[in-house]
Amino acid sequence: MLVLHGSRGDLARRMVYPGLQALAAADLLPERWLLLGTGRQEHTDDELADVVRESLREHGDADRADALDGHVRYASTFTEDEPGGLVDAIQAATADLAGDDDADVTVVHYLAVPPSAFAPTTRGLRAHGLADGVRVVYEKPYGTSPESFEELDALVHEVLDEEQVFRIDHFLGKEATQNLHVLRFANELFGGIWSREHVAQVQIDVPETLDVADRAEFYDATGAALDMLVTHLFQVAAQVAMGPPAAMDAQNLAAAREEVIRCFRPLDPREDVVLGQFTGYRDIEGVADDSTTDTFVAARLWVDDDRWRGVPFLLRTGKRMAAQAQRVTLVLRTPDELFGEPAGPGRVSVSLAGDGAIDITTTVKRPGPDLALATGTASLALDDVEPGDPLPPYASLLHDVLVGDRTLFTSPDGLRAAFAAFAPLLGPDRPEPEPYEPGTWGPARADALAGPDGWVLTRS
Ligand SMILES: NC(=O)c1ccc[n+]([C@@H]2O[C@H](COP(=O)([O-])OP(=O)(O)OC[C@H]3O[C@@H](n4cnc5c(N)ncnc54)[C@H](OP(=O)(O)O)[C@@H]3O)[C@@H](O)[C@H]2O)c1
């Protein structure tokens, strides 16, 4: 049973229902299952079923918008003091699912509610005796500062065992992010070059063309660095930088990620960070007239371990930029100049968008009589790989929660270390966001962070 807190919200509609639909289509849901949606108002089961169908028409497979029909119930949520309709509804749904054979029922609480509601909902679970044996999914951000992270985590561990907790960072759930492991650990061609000896820099570039119109209030209180950098980009950086785990299970992968995040040098906001704000941002409804919120961040992160010392990890993301992409690129060192001027650095580049793709750029001989060099790129679209049936990231994460696999979720020690590296950007040295025109690559100063060759995406 999936108890979905915030069942009429944006995330539920755009991600969770389409994710469940994809699982149903792939036959990955249990034979008997229920979605028990909840929220602060009274609604009927049918009203939520309408919301689900509408969401699938808009964000899922519109031809099968009735895919979750018959599985949807609704009950008003609890507060710490009042059980609402939810406590009885969980009991009734558990009894129905257990059936005559009294089967075990897995109960998952998914907190698709604003972060300010994470603590009250967690306390509500405790107050109403609902915490035992359940799994609880926390959306991001799990804390917005080192202090708020510690506070939330202390409460969560008062109420739940760590094994019950699933903290989402949906970049970790992406098919292509997981492919980074395989690319590296299953291929000596790549595994052998995965270090400072061969890699000159790593770029993790997530430009967005979208603005913030439908989430302006949330965004203005958060900004690009908190929304994206300390969360997704740091986690992807950890995924790239980590040492080989002892095994590919949840515990060992989390340990390997944590170990390398602990080696992230705290950001130097003056030297290594450029913040930006696109022109016109302050005119958006819901944004303060004098807002200093960053809609763009570029950061140079240093990973102080033996594998990566001296190799910059260049992280960039922003709104209203020139292109939309999600790319991890290892820019390789250029070999000695036996051939004169090198044609350009070799690159291994993984697109994390959609089903993912791997591009490998190498130096080759330019066809013709002279020994002249050129670069060429070979691409492998990951959905071309037979039998190629990838799940969307949220479907994959939901599936993992339902089967209890915590491999793709963040751990408290990893988040604690991420906040430690990020913390200087929350202090007095935080740079003023510099203006940039919509449709560009952000403030010019950010280009310089990437060195003389600049950002790969900007050039291509
Ligand atoms: N939307 C996205 O694209 C996205 C992406 C990544 C992560 N997230 C995370 O996912 C979570 C949900 O995001 P969202 O965009 O769906 O948010 P949302 O639409 O603002 O809120 C979701 C639902 O939460 C309920 N809610 C609002 N305030 C509440 C409160 N104080 N206490 C209890 N319930 C409350 C509301 O339902 P009722 O009015 O029915 O109670 C609302 O429909 C957030 O933590 C967000 O950071 C969202």
The ligand as an SDF file (V2000), in Angstrom:
LIG
                    3D

 48 52  0  0  0  0  0  0  0  0999 V2000
    7.1980   19.4940   -8.0850 N   0  0  0  0  0  0  0  0  0  0  0  0
    8.3840   19.0700   -8.4810 C   0  0  0  0  0  0  0  0  0  0  0  0
    8.7360   19.1040   -9.6530 O   0  0  0  0  0  0  0  0  0  0  0  0
    9.3670   18.5140   -7.4790 C   0  0  0  0  0  0  0  0  0  0  0  0
   10.5830   18.0060   -7.9360 C   0  0  0  0  0  0  0  0  0  0  0  0
   11.4660   17.4360   -7.0100 C   0  0  0  0  0  0  0  0  0  0  0  0
   11.1240   17.4030   -5.6850 C   0  0  0  0  0  0  0  0  0  0  0  0
    9.9340   17.9360   -5.2560 N   0  0  0  0  0  0  0  0  0  0  0  0
    9.6090   17.8660   -3.8410 C   0  0  0  0  0  0  0  0  0  0  0  0
    8.4020   17.1250   -3.6830 O   0  0  0  0  0  0  0  0  0  0  0  0
    7.6390   17.6330   -2.6130 C   0  0  0  0  0  0  0  0  0  0  0  0
    6.2610   18.0130   -3.1230 C   0  0  0  0  0  0  0  0  0  0  0  0
    6.4030   18.9960   -4.1230 O   0  0  0  0  0  0  0  0  0  0  0  0
    5.1600   19.6300   -4.8710 P   0  0  0  0  0  0  0  0  0  0  0  0
    5.7210   20.4820   -5.9360 O   0  0  0  0  0  0  0  0  0  0  0  0
    4.1860   18.5710   -5.2160 O   0  0  0  0  0  0  0  0  0  0  0  0
    4.5630   20.5590   -3.7480 O   0  0  0  0  0  0  0  0  0  0  0  0
    3.1580   21.2380   -3.6630 P   0  0  0  0  0  0  0  0  0  0  0  0
    2.3530   20.9880   -4.9020 O   0  0  0  0  0  0  0  0  0  0  0  0
    3.3780   22.6310   -3.2130 O   0  0  0  0  0  0  0  0  0  0  0  0
    2.5180   20.4760   -2.4220 O   0  0  0  0  0  0  0  0  0  0  0  0
    2.0850   19.1350   -2.4640 C   0  0  0  0  0  0  0  0  0  0  0  0
    0.8780   18.9700   -1.5640 C   0  0  0  0  0  0  0  0  0  0  0  0
    1.2740   19.0640   -0.2100 O   0  0  0  0  0  0  0  0  0  0  0  0
    0.1550   19.4730    0.5620 C   0  0  0  0  0  0  0  0  0  0  0  0
    0.6110   20.4980    1.5010 N   0  0  0  0  0  0  0  0  0  0  0  0
    0.9750   21.7600    1.2330 C   0  0  0  0  0  0  0  0  0  0  0  0
    1.3680   22.3890    2.3630 N   0  0  0  0  0  0  0  0  0  0  0  0
    1.2600   21.4890    3.3600 C   0  0  0  0  0  0  0  0  0  0  0  0
    1.5150   21.5180    4.7330 C   0  0  0  0  0  0  0  0  0  0  0  0
    1.9800   22.6130    5.3290 N   0  0  0  0  0  0  0  0  0  0  0  0
    1.2830   20.4010    5.4500 N   0  0  0  0  0  0  0  0  0  0  0  0
    0.8310   19.2780    4.8610 C   0  0  0  0  0  0  0  0  0  0  0  0
    0.5680   19.1900    3.5440 N   0  0  0  0  0  0  0  0  0  0  0  0
    0.7770   20.2780    2.8130 C   0  0  0  0  0  0  0  0  0  0  0  0
   -0.8750   20.0400   -0.4090 C   0  0  0  0  0  0  0  0  0  0  0  0
   -1.9480   19.1280   -0.4570 O   0  0  0  0  0  0  0  0  0  0  0  0
   -3.3550   19.4250    0.2490 P   0  0  0  0  0  0  0  0  0  0  0  0
   -3.6630   20.8610   -0.0030 O   0  0  0  0  0  0  0  0  0  0  0  0
   -4.2570   18.4780   -0.4720 O   0  0  0  0  0  0  0  0  0  0  0  0
   -3.1490   19.1080    1.6790 O   0  0  0  0  0  0  0  0  0  0  0  0
   -0.1670   20.0340   -1.7430 C   0  0  0  0  0  0  0  0  0  0  0  0
   -1.0100   19.7040   -2.8130 O   0  0  0  0  0  0  0  0  0  0  0  0
    8.4340   18.8060   -2.0530 C   0  0  0  0  0  0  0  0  0  0  0  0
    9.1910   18.3640   -0.9770 O   0  0  0  0  0  0  0  0  0  0  0  0
    9.3320   19.2140   -3.2210 C   0  0  0  0  0  0  0  0  0  0  0  0
   10.5060   19.8400   -2.7810 O   0  0  0  0  0  0  0  0  0  0  0  0
    9.0590   18.4740   -6.1290 C   0  0  0  0  0  0  0  0  0  0  0  0
  1  2  1  0
  2  3  2  0
  2  4  1  0
  4  5  1  0
  4 48  2  0
  5  6  2  0
  6  7  1  0
  7  8  2  0
  8  9  1  0
  8 48  1  0
  9 10  1  0
  9 46  1  0
 10 11  1  0
 11 12  1  0
 11 44  1  0
 12 13  1  0
 13 14  1  0
 14 15  2  0
 14 16  1  0
 14 17  1  0
 17 18  1  0
 18 19  2  0
 18 20  1  0
 18 21  1  0
 21 22  1  0
 22 23  1  0
 23 24  1  0
 23 42  1  0
 24 25  1  0
 25 26  1  0
 25 36  1  0
 26 27  1  0
 26 35  1  0
 27 28  2  0
 28 29  1  0
 29 30  1  0
 29 35  2  0
 30 31  1  0
 30 32  2  0
 32 33  1  0
 33 34  2  0
 34 35  1  0
 36 37  1  0
 36 42  1  0
 37 38  1  0
 38 39  2  0
 38 40  1  0
 38 41  1  0
 42 43  1  0
 44 45  1  0
 44 46  1  0
 46 47  1  0
M  CHG  2   8   1  16  -1
M  END
$$$$
